[in-house]
Amino acid sequence: MTNLLKFLEDGAWHTLPELAQKTGHTLEELVRYCETLTKHGIIQYDPTTNTVRLRQEPKNLITQLHAEEKAEPNWKKPGVATIIIPPEKSFHIQKVTIHNMTKQDLQFELKFDKKLKEIAITQA
């Protein structure tokens, strides 16, 4: 269903046969997806013409999310953090997962600006 929404991001009307060819879904699957997405107010679906398009509100949201992904944060100062990870637990930051595989607390000192730059590990 995700790849269907990708093709509908432009907000234009698309035919189900066109979308079946682009997504690899069968017409039956697309009809089911369209009925579900219409019920939830995500798309407009016309079963008489077999055409579908993304509704304006979700299209606006997707446009805003894309803009936010591209926007660079305006960092004025580097960030610093101290994190204590309990034994056999994990911590996730900036697409990195840090696992504590030991039997004791581990303390992490982090420095970052736009991206994580440095990690120092000490015992807690």
MDTraj code that builds the backbone (N, CA, C; nanometers):
import mdtraj as md
import numpy as np

residues = "MET THR ASN LEU LEU LYS PHE LEU GLU ASP GLY ALA TRP HIS THR LEU PRO GLU LEU ALA GLN LYS THR GLY HIS THR LEU GLU GLU LEU VAL ARG TYR CYS GLU THR LEU THR LYS HIS GLY ILE ILE GLN TYR ASP PRO THR THR ASN THR VAL ARG LEU ARG GLN GLU PRO LYS ASN LEU ILE THR GLN LEU HIS ALA GLU GLU LYS ALA GLU PRO ASN TRP LYS LYS PRO GLY VAL ALA THR ILE ILE ILE PRO PRO GLU LYS SER PHE HIS ILE GLN LYS VAL THR ILE HIS ASN MET THR LYS GLN ASP LEU GLN PHE GLU LEU LYS PHE ASP LYS LYS LEU LYS GLU ILE ALA ILE THR GLN ALA".split()
xyz = np.array([
    [0.0824, -0.1192, 0.0000],
    [0.0000, 0.0000, 0.0000],
    [0.0869, 0.1258, 0.0000],
    [0.2045, 0.1179, 0.0612],
    [0.2936, 0.2333, 0.0671],
    [0.3353, 0.2783, -0.0719],
    [0.3687, 0.1810, -0.1592],
    [0.4109, 0.2220, -0.2931],
    [0.2935, 0.2816, -0.3721],
    [0.1717, 0.2441, -0.3420],
    [0.0549, 0.3061, -0.4044],
    [0.0498, 0.4538, -0.3680],
    [0.0664, 0.4838, -0.2399],
    [0.0619, 0.6231, -0.1946],
    [0.1749, 0.7058, -0.2559],
    [0.2892, 0.6430, -0.2780],
    [0.4012, 0.7133, -0.3418],
    [0.3614, 0.7648, -0.4796],
    [0.2908, 0.6839, -0.5568],
    [0.2497, 0.7243, -0.6907],
    [0.1367, 0.8271, -0.6878],
    [0.0652, 0.8355, -0.5761],
    [-0.0453, 0.9301, -0.5652],
    [-0.0021, 1.0650, -0.5075],
    [0.1246, 1.0769, -0.4660],
    [0.1728, 1.2001, -0.4032],
    [0.1537, 1.3234, -0.4899],
    [0.1514, 1.3072, -0.6215],
    [0.1396, 1.4235, -0.7098],
    [0.0006, 1.4863, -0.7074],
    [-0.0979, 1.4173, -0.6499],
    [-0.2330, 1.4718, -0.6388],
    [-0.3170, 1.4595, -0.7650],
    [-0.2601, 1.4058, -0.8715],
    [-0.3339, 1.3908, -0.9977],
    [-0.4187, 1.2642, -0.9940],
    [-0.5184, 1.2595, -1.0840],
    [-0.5994, 1.1391, -1.0973],
    [-0.5185, 1.0329, -1.1705],
    [-0.5276, 0.9090, -1.1221],
    [-0.4591, 0.7951, -1.1840],
    [-0.5605, 0.6832, -1.2034],
    [-0.5420, 0.6050, -1.3085],
    [-0.6305, 0.4897, -1.3298],
    [-0.5742, 0.3700, -1.2545],
    [-0.6612, 0.2801, -1.2159],
    [-0.6160, 0.1596, -1.1461],
    [-0.5282, 0.0720, -1.2355],
    [-0.5595, 0.0548, -1.3659],
    [-0.4678, -0.0232, -1.4498],
    [-0.3271, 0.0378, -1.4554],
    [-0.3190, 0.1700, -1.4619],
    [-0.1885, 0.2385, -1.4608],
    [-0.1147, 0.2090, -1.3303],
    [-0.1863, 0.2195, -1.2185],
    [-0.1239, 0.1953, -1.0882],
    [-0.0866, 0.0482, -1.0697],
    [-0.1668, -0.0415, -1.1259],
    [-0.1341, -0.1841, -1.1185],
    [-0.0020, -0.2105, -1.1897],
    [0.0156, -0.1479, -1.3036],
    [0.1399, -0.1662, -1.3789],
    [0.2591, -0.1073, -1.3037],
    [0.2416, 0.0102, -1.2435],
    [0.3520, 0.0775, -1.1737],
    [0.3865, 0.0115, -1.0410],
    [0.2853, -0.0403, -0.9688],
    [0.3086, -0.0925, -0.8338],
    [0.3279, -0.2431, -0.8285],
    [0.2783, -0.3134, -0.9308],
    [0.2863, -0.4591, -0.9282],
    [0.1712, -0.5239, -0.8537],
    [0.0765, -0.4435, -0.8036],
    [-0.0415, -0.4976, -0.7360],
    [-0.1461, -0.5381, -0.8396],
    [-0.2298, -0.6332, -0.8035],
    [-0.3407, -0.6703, -0.8911],
    [-0.4509, -0.5654, -0.8797],
    [-0.5412, -0.5648, -0.9781],
    [-0.6543, -0.4717, -0.9724],
    [-0.7397, -0.4972, -0.8488],
    [-0.7567, -0.6246, -0.8136],
    [-0.8370, -0.6594, -0.6952],
    [-0.7744, -0.6021, -0.5679],
    [-0.6412, -0.6143, -0.5567],
    [-0.5730, -0.5578, -0.4403],
    [-0.5903, -0.4061, -0.4369],
    [-0.5730, -0.3418, -0.5511],
    [-0.5863, -0.1968, -0.5563],
    [-0.7269, -0.1510, -0.5198],
    [-0.8278, -0.2216, -0.5642],
    [-0.9655, -0.1863, -0.5288],
    [-0.9830, -0.1949, -0.3773],
    [-0.9318, -0.3014, -0.3173],
    [-0.9402, -0.3170, -0.1712],
    [-0.8684, -0.2019, -0.1004],
    [-0.7453, -0.1699, -0.1456],
    [-0.6700, -0.0597, -0.0850],
    [-0.7454, 0.0716, -0.1002],
    [-0.7991, 0.0953, -0.2205],
    [-0.8702, 0.2206, -0.2466],
    [-0.9947, 0.2329, -0.1597],
    [-1.0666, 0.1250, -0.1423],
    [-1.1852, 0.1287, -0.0565],
    [-1.1471, 0.1610, 0.0876],
    [-1.0406, 0.0998, 0.1343],
    [-0.9949, 0.1248, 0.2717],
    [-0.9460, 0.2691, 0.2880],
    [-0.8621, 0.3143, 0.1955],
    [-0.8077, 0.4501, 0.2053],
    [-0.9163, 0.5561, 0.1879],
    [-1.0176, 0.5286, 0.1071],
    [-1.1305, 0.6208, 0.0911],
    [-1.2092, 0.6293, 0.2210],
    [-1.2318, 0.5147, 0.2832],
    [-1.3061, 0.5099, 0.4098],
    [-1.2379, 0.5946, 0.5172],
    [-1.1040, 0.6010, 0.5120],
    [-1.0279, 0.6768, 0.6122],
    [-0.9962, 0.8196, 0.5677],
    [-1.0517, 0.8611, 0.4532],
    [-1.0356, 0.9992, 0.4095],
    [-0.8989, 1.0329, 0.3514],
    [-0.8247, 0.9322, 0.3079],
    [-0.6902, 0.9562, 0.2550],
    [-0.6938, 0.9861, 0.1051],
    [-0.7779, 0.9145, 0.0327],
    [-0.7839, 0.9313, -0.1131],
    [-0.9277, 0.9537, -0.1576],
    [-0.9415, 0.9965, -0.2825],
    [-1.0706, 1.0004, -0.3497],
    [-1.0668, 0.8888, -0.4530],
    [-1.1681, 0.8048, -0.4519],
    [-1.1732, 0.6899, -0.5420],
    [-1.3071, 0.6896, -0.6125],
    [-1.3019, 0.6819, -0.7458],
    [-1.4244, 0.6749, -0.8252],
    [-1.4330, 0.5360, -0.8875],
    [-1.5135, 0.4457, -0.8299],
    [-1.5204, 0.3090, -0.8808],
    [-1.5826, 0.2993, -1.0205],
    [-1.6598, 0.3999, -1.0599],
    [-1.7211, 0.3933, -1.1941],
    [-1.6181, 0.4165, -1.3036],
    [-1.5168, 0.4978, -1.2762],
    [-1.4114, 0.5239, -1.3758],
    [-1.2798, 0.4551, -1.3403],
    [-1.2762, 0.3887, -1.2255],
    [-1.1533, 0.3248, -1.1765],
    [-1.0375, 0.4231, -1.1694],
    [-1.0666, 0.5427, -1.1179],
    [-0.9622, 0.6435, -1.0999],
    [-0.9509, 0.6798, -0.9525],
    [-0.8335, 0.7258, -0.9158],
    [-0.8044, 0.7552, -0.7760],
    [-0.7043, 0.8697, -0.7687],
    [-0.7145, 0.9480, -0.6623],
    [-0.6145, 1.0515, -0.6350],
    [-0.6077, 1.0759, -0.4854],
    [-0.4964, 1.1317, -0.4427],
    [-0.4754, 1.1649, -0.3024],
    [-0.5576, 1.2889, -0.2685],
    [-0.6258, 1.2869, -0.1549],
    [-0.7016, 1.4046, -0.1120],
    [-0.6051, 1.5167, -0.0749],
    [-0.6522, 1.6393, -0.0755],
    [-0.5651, 1.7552, -0.0553],
    [-0.4996, 1.7576, 0.0831],
    [-0.5734, 1.7228, 0.1886],
    [-0.5174, 1.7306, 0.3239],
    [-0.3978, 1.6372, 0.3407],
    [-0.4083, 1.5087, 0.3044],
    [-0.2900, 1.4225, 0.3156],
    [-0.1763, 1.4672, 0.2227],
    [-0.2117, 1.5208, 0.1051],
    [-0.1085, 1.5705, 0.0126],
    [-0.0314, 1.6854, 0.0777],
    [-0.1027, 1.7765, 0.1444],
    [-0.0370, 1.8874, 0.2142],
    [0.0553, 1.8365, 0.3246],
    [0.0088, 1.7365, 0.3981],
    [0.0899, 1.6786, 0.5048],
    [0.2180, 1.6168, 0.4488],
    [0.2066, 1.5424, 0.3406],
    [0.3238, 1.4797, 0.2789],
    [0.4210, 1.5862, 0.2301],
    [0.3695, 1.6919, 0.1683],
    [0.4543, 1.8017, 0.1218],
    [0.5279, 1.8655, 0.2383],
    [0.4581, 1.8871, 0.3493],
    [0.5202, 1.9467, 0.4675],
    [0.6276, 1.8535, 0.5250],
    [0.6001, 1.7241, 0.5311],
    [0.6979, 1.6288, 0.5836],
    [0.8231, 1.6243, 0.4965],
    [0.8047, 1.6277, 0.3644],
    [0.9201, 1.6304, 0.2744],
    [1.0035, 1.7561, 0.2968],
    [0.9379, 1.8703, 0.3149],
    [1.0088, 1.9963, 0.3380],
    [1.0874, 1.9909, 0.4686],
    [1.0269, 1.9334, 0.5728],
    [1.0958, 1.9235, 0.7016],
    [1.2147, 1.8302, 0.6946],
    [1.2037, 1.7223, 0.6157],
    [1.3164, 1.6302, 0.5995],
    [1.4344, 1.6987, 0.5329],
    [1.4055, 1.7879, 0.4376],
    [1.5118, 1.8559, 0.3641],
    [1.5711, 1.9731, 0.4414],
    [1.4937, 2.0292, 0.5339],
    [1.5394, 2.1470, 0.6078],
    [1.6540, 2.1106, 0.7005],
    [1.7538, 2.1936, 0.7024],
    [1.8669, 2.1740, 0.7928],
    [1.8344, 2.2387, 0.9272],
    [1.8626, 2.1711, 1.0369],
    [1.8406, 2.2352, 1.1663],
    [1.9372, 2.3530, 1.1829],
    [1.8916, 2.4541, 1.2513],
    [1.9736, 2.5724, 1.2739],
    [2.0407, 2.5601, 1.4109],
    [2.1512, 2.4879, 1.4166],
    [2.2216, 2.4643, 1.5419],
    [2.3083, 2.5847, 1.5741],
    [2.2914, 2.6391, 1.6918],
    [2.3744, 2.7505, 1.7359],
    [2.4895, 2.7019, 1.8238],
    [2.4650, 2.5983, 1.9019],
    [2.5662, 2.5437, 1.9920],
    [2.5686, 2.3926, 1.9751],
    [2.6837, 2.3314, 1.9935],
    [2.6865, 2.1850, 1.9888],
    [2.6102, 2.1279, 2.1086],
    [2.5483, 2.0139, 2.0874],
    [2.4758, 1.9478, 2.1950],
    [2.5674, 1.8545, 2.2723],
    [2.5382, 1.8367, 2.3979],
    [2.6099, 1.7414, 2.4818],
    [2.5072, 1.6657, 2.5643],
    [2.5385, 1.5423, 2.5955],
    [2.4449, 1.4624, 2.6747],
    [2.5217, 1.3554, 2.7494],
    [2.4699, 1.3195, 2.8638],
    [2.5195, 1.2056, 2.9395],
    [2.4051, 1.1060, 2.9481],
    [2.4330, 0.9836, 2.9088],
    [2.3314, 0.8796, 2.9084],
    [2.3855, 0.7604, 2.9846],
    [2.3067, 0.7060, 3.0743],
    [2.3430, 0.5837, 3.1452],
    [2.2521, 0.4730, 3.0924],
    [2.3142, 0.3710, 3.0363],
    [2.2379, 0.2583, 2.9835],
    [2.2490, 0.1428, 3.0815],
    [2.1359, 0.0970, 3.1353],
    [2.1379, -0.0146, 3.2296],
    [2.1879, -0.1434, 3.1627],
    [2.2278, -0.2404, 3.2431],
    [2.2765, -0.3673, 3.1881],
    [2.1751, -0.4304, 3.0933],
    [2.2271, -0.4803, 2.9816],
    [2.1494, -0.5543, 2.8832],
    [2.0313, -0.4735, 2.8264],
    [2.0472, -0.3419, 2.8170],
    [1.9464, -0.2536, 2.7572],
    [2.0104, -0.1799, 2.6398],
    [1.9267, -0.1068, 2.5645],
    [1.9739, -0.0354, 2.4462],
    [1.9237, 0.1075, 2.4468],
    [1.9931, 0.1915, 2.3708],
    [1.9559, 0.3315, 2.3538],
    [1.9702, 0.3645, 2.2062],
    [1.8753, 0.4420, 2.1507],
    [1.8756, 0.4743, 2.0079],
    [1.8874, 0.6255, 1.9906],
    [1.9834, 0.6707, 1.9090],
    [1.9991, 0.8129, 1.8783],
    [2.0478, 0.8271, 1.7347],
    [1.9835, 0.9122, 1.6585],
    [2.0223, 0.9441, 1.5207],
    [2.0549, 0.8196, 1.4381],
    [1.9625, 0.7276, 1.4321],
    [1.9749, 0.6056, 1.3521],
    [2.0891, 0.5147, 1.3985],
    [2.1336, 0.5315, 1.5220],
    [2.2371, 0.4458, 1.5801],
    [2.1806, 0.3859, 1.7079],
    [2.1941, 0.2559, 1.7227],
    [2.1521, 0.1898, 1.8458],
    [2.2760, 0.1480, 1.9216],
    [2.2807, 0.1838, 2.0498],
    [2.3919, 0.1484, 2.1369],
    [2.3402, 0.0444, 2.2352],
    [2.4021, -0.0730, 2.2349],
    [2.3608, -0.1822, 2.3219],
    [2.4603, -0.1946, 2.4378],
    [2.4080, -0.2115, 2.5576],
    [2.4923, -0.2429, 2.6724],
    [2.4812, -0.3934, 2.6939],
    [2.5828, -0.4667, 2.6545],
    [2.5815, -0.6119, 2.6648],
    [2.6491, -0.6596, 2.7942],
    [2.6821, -0.5656, 2.8823],
    [2.7513, -0.6002, 3.0056],
    [2.6515, -0.6209, 3.1189],
    [2.7030, -0.6537, 3.2347],
    [2.6195, -0.6741, 3.3537],
    [2.6211, -0.5520, 3.4459],
    [2.6715, -0.4385, 3.3950],
    [2.6766, -0.3173, 3.4769],
    [2.6295, -0.1970, 3.3966],
    [2.5916, -0.0893, 3.4673],
    [2.5538, 0.0342, 3.3994],
    [2.6731, 0.0887, 3.3220],
    [2.6465, 0.1433, 3.2033],
    [2.7498, 0.2116, 3.1269],
    [2.7064, 0.3561, 3.1063],
    [2.8004, 0.4476, 3.1228],
    [2.7723, 0.5891, 3.1058],
    [2.8341, 0.6356, 2.9746],
    [2.7555, 0.7054, 2.8937],
    [2.8001, 0.7565, 2.7646],
    [2.7950, 0.9086, 2.7685],
    [2.9029, 0.9707, 2.7273],
    [2.9082, 1.1153, 2.7096],
    [2.9003, 1.1400, 2.5593],
    [2.8009, 1.2150, 2.5146],
    [2.7805, 1.2386, 2.3719],
    [2.8033, 1.3849, 2.3384],
    [2.8633, 1.4078, 2.2223],
    [2.8769, 1.5424, 2.1674],
    [2.8254, 1.5373, 2.0242],
    [2.7437, 1.6360, 1.9865],
    [2.6875, 1.6371, 1.8516],
    [2.6482, 1.7782, 1.8128],
    [2.6468, 1.8021, 1.6823],
    [2.5806, 1.9214, 1.6304],
    [2.4705, 1.8682, 1.5395],
    [2.4846, 1.8743, 1.4099],
    [2.3808, 1.8177, 1.3242],
    [2.3799, 1.6659, 1.3329],
    [2.4964, 1.6084, 1.3513],
    [2.5071, 1.4633, 1.3619],
    [2.5953, 1.4295, 1.4813],
    [2.5780, 1.3106, 1.5310],
    [2.6582, 1.2615, 1.6414],
    [2.8049, 1.2639, 1.6020],
    [2.8897, 1.3250, 1.6856],
    [3.0311, 1.3390, 1.6509],
    [3.1220, 1.2553, 1.7392],
    [3.0860, 1.2397, 1.8650],
    [3.1796, 1.1745, 1.9569],
    [3.1031, 1.1022, 2.0662],
    [3.1542, 0.9840, 2.1024],
    [3.0992, 0.9077, 2.2140],
    [3.2140, 0.8680, 2.3044],
    [3.2014, 0.8953, 2.4331],
    [3.2985, 0.8507, 2.5317],
    [3.2260, 0.7546, 2.6263],
    [3.2853, 0.6392, 2.6552],
    [3.2221, 0.5385, 2.7395],
    [3.2985, 0.5305, 2.8714],
    [3.2232, 0.5401, 2.9814],
    [3.2824, 0.5233, 3.1130],
    [3.1894, 0.4363, 3.1964],
    [3.2410, 0.3863, 3.3067],
    [3.1534, 0.3114, 3.3955],
    [3.0718, 0.4096, 3.4771],
    [2.9478, 0.3737, 3.5045],
    [2.8595, 0.4635, 3.5812],
    [2.8899, 0.4548, 3.7283],
])
top = md.Topology()
chain = top.add_chain()
for i, resn in enumerate(residues, 1):
    res = top.add_residue(resn, chain, resSeq=i)
    for name in ("N", "CA", "C"):
        top.add_atom(name, md.element.get_by_symbol(name[0]), res)
traj = md.Trajectory(xyz[None], top)
